[in-house]
Amino acid sequence: MDVVLQFLQSIMGYLVEIAILIFEFIGVGIIIYSGFKGFYHYIRRSPEMKITLAQGLAIGLEFKLGSEILKTVVVRDWTEIITVAGIIALRAALTFLIHWEIKEENKDKERKRLGKEQMENE
């Protein structure tokens, strides 16, 4: 029974490690893609640049945060747990700030749109 438990635990460890690598890779890919897309919008002087970049960063960070949460499954001692918890807290704070910036940018765009409509109606 003990051998079966160790076998299942090692399989779970391998699966978690693979999932961590996949989530990290997806997150990095999204962040790189969003950076290029944001740079393209910046060169074209598009007003969508800021929101496009922020949304891409937020999504990429969500995947990176998921990989950090999975890392808590395989950590073995308190120093690793504290390190992973710190990383999770920092990434969660970054994600929160980016989502807040997206919300503020959308509010700003809505105010400008309403202002234009009001000026056109006068």
MMTF fields as JSON, N, C-alpha, C and O atoms, coordinates in Angstrom:
{
  "mmtfVersion": "1.0.0",
  "mmtfProducer": "UNKNOWN",
  "numBonds": 487,
  "numAtoms": 488,
  "numGroups": 122,
  "numChains": 1,
  "numModels": 1,
  "chainsPerModel": [1],
  "groupsPerChain": [122],
  "chainIdList": ["A"],
  "bondAtomList": [4, 2, 8, 6, 12, 10, 16, 14, 20, 18, 24, 22, 28, 26, 32, 30, 36, 34, 40, 38, 44, 42, 48, 46, 52, 50, 56, 54, 60, 58, 64, 62, 68, 66, 72, 70, 76, 74, 80, 78, 84, 82, 88, 86, 92, 90, 96, 94, 100, 98, 104, 102, 108, 106, 112, 110, 116, 114, 120, 118, 124, 122, 128, 126, 132, 130, 136, 134, 140, 138, 144, 142, 148, 146, 152, 150, 156, 154, 160, 158, 164, 162, 168, 166, 172, 170, 176, 174, 180, 178, 184, 182, 188, 186, 192, 190, 196, 194, 200, 198, 204, 202, 208, 206, 212, 210, 216, 214, 220, 218, 224, 222, 228, 226, 232, 230, 236, 234, 240, 238, 244, 242, 248, 246, 252, 250, 256, 254, 260, 258, 264, 262, 268, 266, 272, 270, 276, 274, 280, 278, 284, 282, 288, 286, 292, 290, 296, 294, 300, 298, 304, 302, 308, 306, 312, 310, 316, 314, 320, 318, 324, 322, 328, 326, 332, 330, 336, 334, 340, 338, 344, 342, 348, 346, 352, 350, 356, 354, 360, 358, 364, 362, 368, 366, 372, 370, 376, 374, 380, 378, 384, 382, 388, 386, 392, 390, 396, 394, 400, 398, 404, 402, 408, 406, 412, 410, 416, 414, 420, 418, 424, 422, 428, 426, 432, 430, 436, 434, 440, 438, 444, 442, 448, 446, 452, 450, 456, 454, 460, 458, 464, 462, 468, 466, 472, 470, 476, 474, 480, 478, 484, 482],
  "bondOrderList": [1, 1, 1, 1, 1, 1, 1, 1, 1, 1, 1, 1, 1, 1, 1, 1, 1, 1, 1, 1, 1, 1, 1, 1, 1, 1, 1, 1, 1, 1, 1, 1, 1, 1, 1, 1, 1, 1, 1, 1, 1, 1, 1, 1, 1, 1, 1, 1, 1, 1, 1, 1, 1, 1, 1, 1, 1, 1, 1, 1, 1, 1, 1, 1, 1, 1, 1, 1, 1, 1, 1, 1, 1, 1, 1, 1, 1, 1, 1, 1, 1, 1, 1, 1, 1, 1, 1, 1, 1, 1, 1, 1, 1, 1, 1, 1, 1, 1, 1, 1, 1, 1, 1, 1, 1, 1, 1, 1, 1, 1, 1, 1, 1, 1, 1, 1, 1, 1, 1, 1, 1],
  "groupList": [{"groupName": "MET", "atomNameList": ["N", "CA", "C", "O"], "elementList": ["N", "C", "C", "O"], "formalChargeList": [0, 0, 0, 0], "bondAtomList": [1, 0, 2, 1, 3, 2], "bondOrderList": [1, 1, 2], "singleLetterCode": "M", "chemCompType": "L-PEPTIDE LINKING"}, {"groupName": "ASP", "atomNameList": ["N", "CA", "C", "O"], "elementList": ["N", "C", "C", "O"], "formalChargeList": [0, 0, 0, 0], "bondAtomList": [1, 0, 2, 1, 3, 2], "bondOrderList": [1, 1, 2], "singleLetterCode": "D", "chemCompType": "L-PEPTIDE LINKING"}, {"groupName": "VAL", "atomNameList": ["N", "CA", "C", "O"], "elementList": ["N", "C", "C", "O"], "formalChargeList": [0, 0, 0, 0], "bondAtomList": [1, 0, 2, 1, 3, 2], "bondOrderList": [1, 1, 2], "singleLetterCode": "V", "chemCompType": "L-PEPTIDE LINKING"}, {"groupName": "LEU", "atomNameList": ["N", "CA", "C", "O"], "elementList": ["N", "C", "C", "O"], "formalChargeList": [0, 0, 0, 0], "bondAtomList": [1, 0, 2, 1, 3, 2], "bondOrderList": [1, 1, 2], "singleLetterCode": "L", "chemCompType": "L-PEPTIDE LINKING"}, {"groupName": "GLN", "atomNameList": ["N", "CA", "C", "O"], "elementList": ["N", "C", "C", "O"], "formalChargeList": [0, 0, 0, 0], "bondAtomList": [1, 0, 2, 1, 3, 2], "bondOrderList": [1, 1, 2], "singleLetterCode": "Q", "chemCompType": "L-PEPTIDE LINKING"}, {"groupName": "PHE", "atomNameList": ["N", "CA", "C", "O"], "elementList": ["N", "C", "C", "O"], "formalChargeList": [0, 0, 0, 0], "bondAtomList": [1, 0, 2, 1, 3, 2], "bondOrderList": [1, 1, 2], "singleLetterCode": "F", "chemCompType": "L-PEPTIDE LINKING"}, {"groupName": "SER", "atomNameList": ["N", "CA", "C", "O"], "elementList": ["N", "C", "C", "O"], "formalChargeList": [0, 0, 0, 0], "bondAtomList": [1, 0, 2, 1, 3, 2], "bondOrderList": [1, 1, 2], "singleLetterCode": "S", "chemCompType": "L-PEPTIDE LINKING"}, {"groupName": "ILE", "atomNameList": ["N", "CA", "C", "O"], "elementList": ["N", "C", "C", "O"], "formalChargeList": [0, 0, 0, 0], "bondAtomList": [1, 0, 2, 1, 3, 2], "bondOrderList": [1, 1, 2], "singleLetterCode": "I", "chemCompType": "L-PEPTIDE LINKING"}, {"groupName": "GLY", "atomNameList": ["N", "CA", "C", "O"], "elementList": ["N", "C", "C", "O"], "formalChargeList": [0, 0, 0, 0], "bondAtomList": [1, 0, 2, 1, 3, 2], "bondOrderList": [1, 1, 2], "singleLetterCode": "G", "chemCompType": "PEPTIDE LINKING"}, {"groupName": "TYR", "atomNameList": ["N", "CA", "C", "O"], "elementList": ["N", "C", "C", "O"], "formalChargeList": [0, 0, 0, 0], "bondAtomList": [1, 0, 2, 1, 3, 2], "bondOrderList": [1, 1, 2], "singleLetterCode": "Y", "chemCompType": "L-PEPTIDE LINKING"}, {"groupName": "GLU", "atomNameList": ["N", "CA", "C", "O"], "elementList": ["N", "C", "C", "O"], "formalChargeList": [0, 0, 0, 0], "bondAtomList": [1, 0, 2, 1, 3, 2], "bondOrderList": [1, 1, 2], "singleLetterCode": "E", "chemCompType": "L-PEPTIDE LINKING"}, {"groupName": "ALA", "atomNameList": ["N", "CA", "C", "O"], "elementList": ["N", "C", "C", "O"], "formalChargeList": [0, 0, 0, 0], "bondAtomList": [1, 0, 2, 1, 3, 2], "bondOrderList": [1, 1, 2], "singleLetterCode": "A", "chemCompType": "L-PEPTIDE LINKING"}, {"groupName": "LYS", "atomNameList": ["N", "CA", "C", "O"], "elementList": ["N", "C", "C", "O"], "formalChargeList": [0, 0, 0, 0], "bondAtomList": [1, 0, 2, 1, 3, 2], "bondOrderList": [1, 1, 2], "singleLetterCode": "K", "chemCompType": "L-PEPTIDE LINKING"}, {"groupName": "HIS", "atomNameList": ["N", "CA", "C", "O"], "elementList": ["N", "C", "C", "O"], "formalChargeList": [0, 0, 0, 0], "bondAtomList": [1, 0, 2, 1, 3, 2], "bondOrderList": [1, 1, 2], "singleLetterCode": "H", "chemCompType": "L-PEPTIDE LINKING"}, {"groupName": "ARG", "atomNameList": ["N", "CA", "C", "O"], "elementList": ["N", "C", "C", "O"], "formalChargeList": [0, 0, 0, 0], "bondAtomList": [1, 0, 2, 1, 3, 2], "bondOrderList": [1, 1, 2], "singleLetterCode": "R", "chemCompType": "L-PEPTIDE LINKING"}, {"groupName": "PRO", "atomNameList": ["N", "CA", "C", "O"], "elementList": ["N", "C", "C", "O"], "formalChargeList": [0, 0, 0, 0], "bondAtomList": [1, 0, 2, 1, 3, 2], "bondOrderList": [1, 1, 2], "singleLetterCode": "P", "chemCompType": "L-PEPTIDE LINKING"}, {"groupName": "THR", "atomNameList": ["N", "CA", "C", "O"], "elementList": ["N", "C", "C", "O"], "formalChargeList": [0, 0, 0, 0], "bondAtomList": [1, 0, 2, 1, 3, 2], "bondOrderList": [1, 1, 2], "singleLetterCode": "T", "chemCompType": "L-PEPTIDE LINKING"}, {"groupName": "TRP", "atomNameList": ["N", "CA", "C", "O"], "elementList": ["N", "C", "C", "O"], "formalChargeList": [0, 0, 0, 0], "bondAtomList": [1, 0, 2, 1, 3, 2], "bondOrderList": [1, 1, 2], "singleLetterCode": "W", "chemCompType": "L-PEPTIDE LINKING"}, {"groupName": "ASN", "atomNameList": ["N", "CA", "C", "O"], "elementList": ["N", "C", "C", "O"], "formalChargeList": [0, 0, 0, 0], "bondAtomList": [1, 0, 2, 1, 3, 2], "bondOrderList": [1, 1, 2], "singleLetterCode": "N", "chemCompType": "L-PEPTIDE LINKING"}],
  "groupTypeList": [0, 1, 2, 2, 3, 4, 5, 3, 4, 6, 7, 0, 8, 9, 3, 2, 10, 7, 11, 7, 3, 7, 5, 10, 5, 7, 8, 2, 8, 7, 7, 7, 9, 6, 8, 5, 12, 8, 5, 9, 13, 9, 7, 14, 14, 6, 15, 10, 0, 12, 7, 16, 3, 11, 4, 8, 3, 11, 7, 8, 3, 10, 5, 12, 3, 8, 6, 10, 7, 3, 12, 16, 2, 2, 2, 14, 1, 17, 16, 10, 7, 7, 16, 2, 11, 8, 7, 7, 11, 3, 14, 11, 11, 3, 16, 5, 3, 7, 13, 17, 10, 7, 12, 10, 10, 18, 12, 1, 12, 10, 14, 12, 14, 3, 8, 12, 10, 4, 0, 10, 18, 10],
  "groupIdList": [1, 2, 3, 4, 5, 6, 7, 8, 9, 10, 11, 12, 13, 14, 15, 16, 17, 18, 19, 20, 21, 22, 23, 24, 25, 26, 27, 28, 29, 30, 31, 32, 33, 34, 35, 36, 37, 38, 39, 40, 41, 42, 43, 44, 45, 46, 47, 48, 49, 50, 51, 52, 53, 54, 55, 56, 57, 58, 59, 60, 61, 62, 63, 64, 65, 66, 67, 68, 69, 70, 71, 72, 73, 74, 75, 76, 77, 78, 79, 80, 81, 82, 83, 84, 85, 86, 87, 88, 89, 90, 91, 92, 93, 94, 95, 96, 97, 98, 99, 100, 101, 102, 103, 104, 105, 106, 107, 108, 109, 110, 111, 112, 113, 114, 115, 116, 117, 118, 119, 120, 121, 122],
  "secStructList": [7, 2, 2, 2, 2, 2, 2, 2, 2, 2, 2, 2, 2, 2, 2, 2, 2, 2, 2, 2, 2, 2, 2, 2, 2, 2, 2, 2, 2, 2, 2, 2, 2, 2, 2, 2, 2, 2, 2, 2, 2, 2, 2, 6, 6, 7, 6, 6, 2, 2, 2, 2, 2, 2, 2, 2, 2, 2, 2, 2, 2, 2, 2, 2, 2, 2, 2, 2, 2, 2, 2, 2, 2, 2, 7, 7, 1, 2, 2, 2, 2, 2, 2, 2, 2, 2, 2, 2, 2, 2, 2, 2, 2, 2, 2, 2, 2, 2, 2, 2, 2, 2, 2, 2, 2, 2, 2, 2, 2, 2, 2, 2, 2, 2, 2, 2, 2, 2, 2, 2, 2, 7],
  "xCoordList": [0.822, 0.0, 0.865, 0.553, 1.945, 2.845, 3.526, 3.755, 3.844, 4.484, 3.509, 3.912, 2.25, 1.232, 1.052, 0.935, 1.028, 0.884, 2.065, 1.872, 3.273, 4.461, 4.422, 4.794, 3.974, 3.871, 2.881, 3.175, 1.704, 0.697, 1.187, 0.916, 1.909, 2.449, 3.489, 3.523, 4.335, 5.33, 4.673, 5.115, 3.615, 2.888, 2.255, 2.322, 1.647, 1.048, 2.117, 1.884, 3.274, 4.365, 4.789, 5.009, 4.905, 5.275, 4.191, 4.492, 2.935, 1.84, 1.79, 1.566, 2.0, 1.984, 3.149, 2.975, 4.333, 5.492, 5.236, 5.584, 4.633, 4.315, 3.281, 3.416, 2.257, 1.226, 1.826, 1.459, 2.745, 3.408, 4.159, 4.05, 4.923, 5.67, 4.734, 5.012, 3.634, 2.68, 2.065, 2.002, 1.609, 1.009, 2.017, 1.682, 3.247, 4.286, 4.521, 4.613, 4.617, 4.856, 3.707, 3.942, 2.473, 1.311, 1.315, 1.083, 1.578, 1.605, 2.66, 2.393, 3.854, 4.937, 4.573, 4.799, 4.011, 3.611, 2.581, 2.682, 1.598, 0.566, 1.173, 0.829, 2.067, 2.69, 3.544, 3.509, 4.305, 5.124, 4.234, 4.479, 3.196, 2.274, 1.629, 1.534, 1.192, 0.549, 1.525, 1.148, 2.773, 3.784, 3.979, 4.036, 4.083, 4.22, 2.98, 3.082, 1.806, 0.551, 0.432, 0.012, 0.809, 0.788, 1.771, 1.465, 2.949, 3.945, 3.426, 3.624, 2.762, 2.171, 1.143, 1.144, 0.272, -0.724, -0.053, -0.54, 1.046, 1.779, 2.348, 2.252, 2.941, 3.505, 2.407, 2.62, 1.242, 0.119, -0.65, -1.628, -0.209, -0.852, -2.327, -3.181, -2.591, -3.957, -4.327, -3.528, -5.519, -5.939, -6.173, -6.291, -6.241, -6.454, -5.187, -5.245, -4.049, -2.759, -2.722, -2.357, -3.092, -2.973, -3.858, -3.416, -5.084, -6.028, -5.663, -5.796, -5.203, -4.79, -3.623, -3.621, -2.642, -1.471, -1.843, -1.383, -2.664, -3.057, -3.859, -3.654, -4.763, -5.554, -4.675, -4.853, -3.737, -2.828, -1.956, -1.738, -1.454, -0.634, -1.454, -0.968, -2.69, -3.552, -3.797, -3.72, -4.088, -4.341, -3.078, -3.126, -1.949, -0.682, -0.351, 0.105, -0.581, -0.317, -1.259, -0.879, -2.47, -3.402, -2.854, -2.93, -2.303, -1.703, -0.48, -0.286, 0.347, 1.528, 1.103, 1.744, 0.039, -0.475, -0.977, -0.783, -1.618, -2.068, -0.903, -1.011, 0.204, 1.372, 1.962, 2.432, 1.936, 2.443, 1.565, 2.068, 0.27, -0.638, -0.359, -0.361, -0.12, 0.223, 1.542, 1.721, 2.452, 3.728, 3.55, 4.382, 2.456, 2.223, 1.969, 2.121, 1.578, 1.33, 2.629, 2.654, 3.711, 4.952, 6.025, 7.088, 5.785, 6.806, 6.906, 5.926, 8.096, 8.341, 8.694, 8.472, 9.238, 9.605, 9.072, 8.576, 9.185, 8.575, 9.184, 8.472, 10.484, 11.088, 10.526, 10.311, 10.291, 9.688, 8.246, 7.804, 7.518, 6.127, 6.069, 5.219, 6.952, 6.985, 7.351, 6.757, 8.321, 8.715, 7.565, 7.275, 6.909, 5.784, 4.637, 4.002, 4.368, 3.306, 3.624, 2.731, 4.876, 5.279, 5.092, 4.607, 5.476, 5.31, 3.832, 3.436, 3.021, 1.575, 1.006, 0.201, 1.408, 0.899, 1.301, 0.485, 2.555, 2.999, 2.261, 1.846, 2.097, 1.408, -0.07, -0.662, -0.664, -2.074, -2.224, -3.176, -1.293, -1.34, -1.17, -1.881, -0.244, -0.056, -1.31, -1.726, -1.904, -3.122, -4.236, -4.96, -4.376, -5.39, -5.158, -6.103, -3.919, -3.614, -3.889, -4.394, -3.557, -3.809, -5.305, -5.766, -6.07, -7.521, -8.119, -9.047, -7.596, -8.065, -7.757, -8.588, -6.556, -6.18, -7.079, -7.471, -7.404, -8.303, -9.672, -10.262, -10.175, -11.484, -11.471, -12.412, -10.402, -10.301, -10.182, -10.766, -9.446, -9.301, -10.646, -10.985, -11.408, -12.739, -13.676, -14.449, -13.613, -14.432, -14.055, -14.922, -12.751, -12.264, -12.738, -13.149, -12.681, -13.159, -14.654, -15.12, -15.408, -16.855, -17.174, -18.081, -16.433, -16.643, -16.371, -17.126, -15.297, -14.969, -16.044, -16.418, -16.54, -17.583, -18.861, -19.493, -19.232, -20.43, -20.255, -21.201, -19.052, -18.77, -18.893, -19.43, -18.398, -18.533, -19.981, -20.417, -20.74, -22.16, -22.909, -23.795, -22.566, -23.245, -22.926, -23.799, -21.67, -21.277, -21.963, -22.331, -22.139, -22.782, -24.268, -24.851, -24.881, -26.317, -26.625, -27.775, -25.625, -25.867, -25.853, -26.04],
  "yCoordList": [-1.197, 0.0, 1.26, 2.234, 1.235, 2.381, 2.644, 3.795, 1.574, 1.709, 2.342, 3.182, 1.958, 2.522, 4.005, 4.804, 4.379, 5.78, 6.603, 7.704, 6.095, 6.795, 6.921, 7.959, 5.873, 5.897, 6.971, 7.752, 7.009, 8.008, 9.429, 10.37, 9.554, 10.862, 11.33, 12.509, 10.416, 10.806, 11.148, 12.069, 10.413, 10.74, 12.131, 12.932, 12.404, 13.718, 14.806, 15.865, 14.552, 15.519, 15.812, 16.97, 14.778, 14.978, 15.744, 16.643, 15.383, 16.079, 17.555, 18.42, 17.829, 19.218, 19.985, 21.128, 19.38, 20.047, 20.364, 21.448, 19.433, 19.663, 20.784, 21.655, 20.76, 21.806, 23.171, 24.169, 23.225, 24.486, 25.025, 26.208, 24.164, 24.605, 25.092, 26.1, 24.385, 24.783, 26.143, 27.02, 26.328, 27.604, 28.745, 29.839, 28.491, 29.518, 29.897, 31.079, 28.894, 29.127, 29.914, 30.861, 29.533, 30.25, 31.698, 32.619, 31.898, 33.255, 34.12, 35.268, 33.582, 34.336, 34.626, 35.733, 33.635, 33.843, 34.957, 35.791, 34.964, 36.005, 37.373, 38.349, 37.454, 38.733, 39.24, 40.428, 38.35, 38.751, 39.22, 40.27, 38.434, 38.806, 40.167, 41.013, 40.37, 41.633, 42.794, 43.904, 42.536, 43.583, 44.009, 45.203, 43.04, 43.366, 44.078, 45.046, 43.586, 44.199, 45.632, 46.541, 45.815, 47.157, 48.085, 49.258, 47.579, 48.386, 48.776, 49.906, 47.836, 48.125, 49.255, 50.187, 49.171, 50.226, 51.543, 52.613, 51.478, 52.684, 53.38, 54.6, 52.597, 53.176, 53.82, 54.871, 53.193, 53.711, 54.806, 55.337, 55.147, 56.166, 55.845, 56.731, 54.572, 54.124, 54.357, 54.071, 54.867, 55.061, 53.737, 53.713, 52.645, 51.329, 50.735, 49.687, 51.383, 50.823, 50.478, 49.366, 51.417, 51.228, 50.092, 49.26, 50.058, 49.036, 47.656, 46.654, 47.604, 46.329, 45.734, 44.547, 46.559, 46.086, 45.657, 44.619, 46.444, 46.121, 44.821, 44.01, 44.619, 43.387, 42.169, 41.132, 42.284, 41.176, 40.842, 39.672, 41.884, 41.657, 40.986, 40.087, 41.426, 40.833, 39.354, 38.533, 39.014, 37.606, 36.775, 35.676, 37.304, 36.587, 36.363, 35.285, 37.384, 37.247, 36.251, 35.594, 36.126, 35.137, 33.722, 32.891, 33.45, 32.137, 31.926, 30.837, 32.961, 32.845, 32.633, 31.877, 33.288, 33.103, 31.676, 31.084, 31.13, 29.736, 28.778, 27.804, 29.043, 28.172, 28.293, 27.306, 29.491, 29.666, 28.928, 28.353, 28.95, 28.218, 26.721, 26.024, 26.23, 24.814, 24.472, 23.349, 25.422, 25.162, 24.864, 24.194, 25.367, 25.09, 23.612, 23.139, 22.869, 21.436, 20.666, 19.659, 21.131, 20.355, 20.878, 20.266, 21.987, 22.496, 21.602, 20.996, 21.539, 20.601, 21.253, 20.647, 22.472, 23.069, 24.502, 25.064, 25.078, 26.375, 27.509, 28.441, 27.461, 28.552, 28.603, 29.685, 27.439, 27.403, 27.906, 28.629, 27.522, 27.969, 29.483, 30.13, 30.049, 31.502, 32.203, 33.225, 31.663, 32.251, 32.223, 33.232, 31.075, 30.949, 31.868, 32.492, 31.957, 32.846, 34.302, 35.06, 34.694, 36.06, 36.34, 37.405, 35.384, 35.545, 35.631, 36.457, 34.779, 34.82, 36.172, 36.746, 36.686, 37.983, 39.104, 39.969, 39.096, 40.13, 40.054, 41.079, 38.844, 38.703, 39.043, 39.612, 38.7, 39.057, 40.573, 41.131, 41.244, 42.703, 43.337, 44.284, 42.829, 43.342, 43.151, 44.059, 41.979, 41.696, 42.646, 43.173, 42.867, 43.788, 45.192, 45.843, 45.669, 47.014, 47.147, 48.173, 46.115, 46.174, 46.183, 46.933, 45.354, 45.357, 46.713, 47.186, 47.334, 48.649, 49.68, 50.534, 49.592, 50.518, 50.338, 51.318, 49.094, 48.83, 49.449, 50.07, 49.278, 49.838, 51.361, 51.963, 51.981, 53.438, 53.925, 54.948, 53.214, 53.572, 53.471, 54.332, 52.422, 52.28, 53.398, 53.915, 53.781, 54.891, 56.187, 56.979, 56.395, 57.601, 57.656, 58.711, 56.515, 56.459, 56.741, 57.427, 56.211, 56.424, 57.899, 58.447, 58.546, 59.975, 60.795, 61.712, 60.465, 61.195, 60.995, 61.936, 59.768, 59.476, 60.25, 60.826, 60.259, 60.992, 62.486, 63.181, 62.982, 64.405, 64.781, 65.84, 63.919, 64.175, 64.175, 65.045, 63.182, 63.104, 64.327, 64.833, 64.804, 65.966, 67.217, 68.057, 67.342, 68.503, 68.456, 69.498, 67.251, 67.134, 67.444, 67.938, 67.164, 67.414, 68.879, 69.296, 69.666, 71.093, 71.927, 73.14],
  "zCoordList": [0.0, 0.0, 0.0, -0.685, 0.767, 0.857, -0.491, -0.862, -1.214, -2.523, -3.515, -4.319, -3.47, -4.36, -4.076, -5.005, -2.807, -2.424, -2.918, -3.435, -2.77, -3.267, -4.789, -5.337, -5.467, -6.922, -7.371, -8.275, -6.735, -7.085, -6.783, -7.529, -5.678, -5.318, -6.332, -6.684, -6.804, -7.798, -9.131, -9.818, -9.508, -10.741, -10.624, -11.557, -9.483, -9.282, -9.356, -9.937, -8.776, -8.834, -10.264, -10.621, -11.084, -12.486, -13.246, -14.031, -13.008, -13.68, -13.3, -14.147, -12.024, -11.557, -12.17, -12.593, -12.226, -12.832, -14.295, -14.763, -15.024, -16.438, -16.574, -17.433, -15.729, -15.772, -15.446, -16.065, -14.48, -14.132, -15.337, -15.66, -16.007, -17.194, -18.299, -18.95, -18.511, -19.551, -19.212, -20.073, -17.968, -17.577, -17.665, -18.12, -17.23, -17.321, -18.782, -19.113, -19.652, -21.071, -21.693, -22.445, -21.388, -21.923, -21.437, -22.22, -20.144, -19.595, -20.246, -20.6, -20.408, -21.06, -22.512, -22.999, -23.205, -24.592, -24.741, -25.64, -23.858, -23.907, -23.628, -24.295, -22.654, -22.32, -23.488, -23.809, -24.12, -25.268, -26.417, -27.011, -26.728, -27.803, -27.519, -28.409, -26.281, -25.913, -26.003, -26.379, -25.658, -25.778, -27.219, -27.513, -28.124, -29.54, -30.072, -30.827, -29.667, -30.11, -29.575, -30.291, -28.309, -27.724, -28.411, -28.627, -28.757, -29.464, -30.848, -31.295, -31.523, -32.832, -32.709, -33.512, -31.707, -31.497, -31.109, -31.475, -30.381, -29.995, -31.231, -31.363, -32.135, -33.357, -34.202, -34.808, -34.238, -35.034, -34.301, -34.826, -33.083, -32.244, -31.978, -31.942, -31.797, -31.546, -30.082, -29.191, -29.828, -28.432, -27.705, -26.48, -28.452, -27.856, -27.257, -26.613, -27.455, -27.046, -25.556, -25.176, -24.745, -23.303, -22.801, -22.008, -23.255, -22.784, -23.33, -22.628, -24.579, -25.175, -24.403, -24.078, -24.116, -23.379, -21.961, -21.485, -21.294, -19.921, -19.86, -18.957, -20.807, -20.813, -21.065, -20.424, -21.985, -22.261, -21.066, -20.751, -20.398, -19.203, -18.106, -17.42, -17.947, -16.913, -17.187, -16.273, -18.42, -18.76, -18.574, -18.021, -19.036, -18.864, -17.401, -17.019, -16.58, -15.147, -14.491, -13.521, -14.995, -14.446, -14.647, -13.742, -15.831, -16.069, -15.186, -14.647, -15.032, -14.177, -12.726, -11.996, -12.312, -10.955, -10.758, -9.696, -11.78, -11.713, -11.534, -10.79, -12.206, -12.046, -10.639, -10.072, -10.087, -8.718, -7.706, -6.741, -7.932, -7.04, -7.129, -6.114, -8.343, -8.496, -7.797, -7.327, -7.728, -7.06, -5.58, -4.969, -5.006, -3.589, -3.34, -2.214, -4.391, -4.243, -4.053, -3.346, -4.678, -4.678, -3.73, -3.626, -3.036, -2.119, -0.888, -0.455, -0.346, 0.75, 2.093, 3.141, 2.081, 3.37, 3.472, 2.496, 4.673, 4.963, 4.167, 3.791, 3.896, 3.133, 1.711, 1.165, 1.116, -0.217, -0.164, -1.057, 0.88, 1.024, 1.17, 0.559, 1.962, 2.154, 0.85, 0.507, 0.126, -1.155, -2.15, -2.792, -2.284, -3.212, -2.786, -3.636, -1.489, -1.004, -1.333, -1.712, -1.193, -1.547, -3.026, -3.408, -3.855, -5.298, -5.658, -6.48, -5.042, -5.301, -4.895, -5.629, -3.747, -3.286, -4.242, -4.56, -4.702, -5.635, -6.966, -7.509, -7.492, -8.779, -8.647, -9.565, -7.52, -7.305, -7.219, -7.763, -6.54, -6.452, -7.829, -8.167, -8.616, -9.974, -10.817, -11.537, -10.725, -11.478, -11.055, -11.9, -9.748, -9.243, -9.782, -10.227, -9.751, -10.237, -11.731, -12.187, -12.484, -13.924, -14.213, -15.074, -13.496, -13.684, -13.304, -13.959, -12.257, -11.842, -12.929, -13.238, -13.507, -14.578, -15.805, -16.437, -16.138, -17.267, -17.001, -17.886, -15.779, -15.431, -15.53, -16.049, -15.033, -15.096, -16.539, -16.895, -17.357, -18.761, -19.482, -20.293, -19.185, -19.791, -19.348, -20.155, -18.056, -17.57, -18.276, -18.643, -18.463, -19.127, -20.575, -21.058, -21.269, -22.644, -22.713, -23.623, -21.75, -21.724, -21.48, -22.107, -20.572, -20.308, -21.563, -21.885, -22.269, -23.502, -24.557, -25.258, -24.669, -25.65, -25.321, -26.207, -24.044, -23.638, -23.84, -24.211, -23.6, -23.822, -25.279, -25.606, -26.167, -27.613, -28.037, -28.791, -27.546, -27.894, -27.397, -28.086, -26.216, -25.655, -26.464, -26.685, -26.907, -27.728, -29.09, -29.634, -29.648, -30.953, -30.868, -31.833, -29.741, -29.564, -29.318, -29.458, -28.956, -28.651, -29.842, -29.749]
}
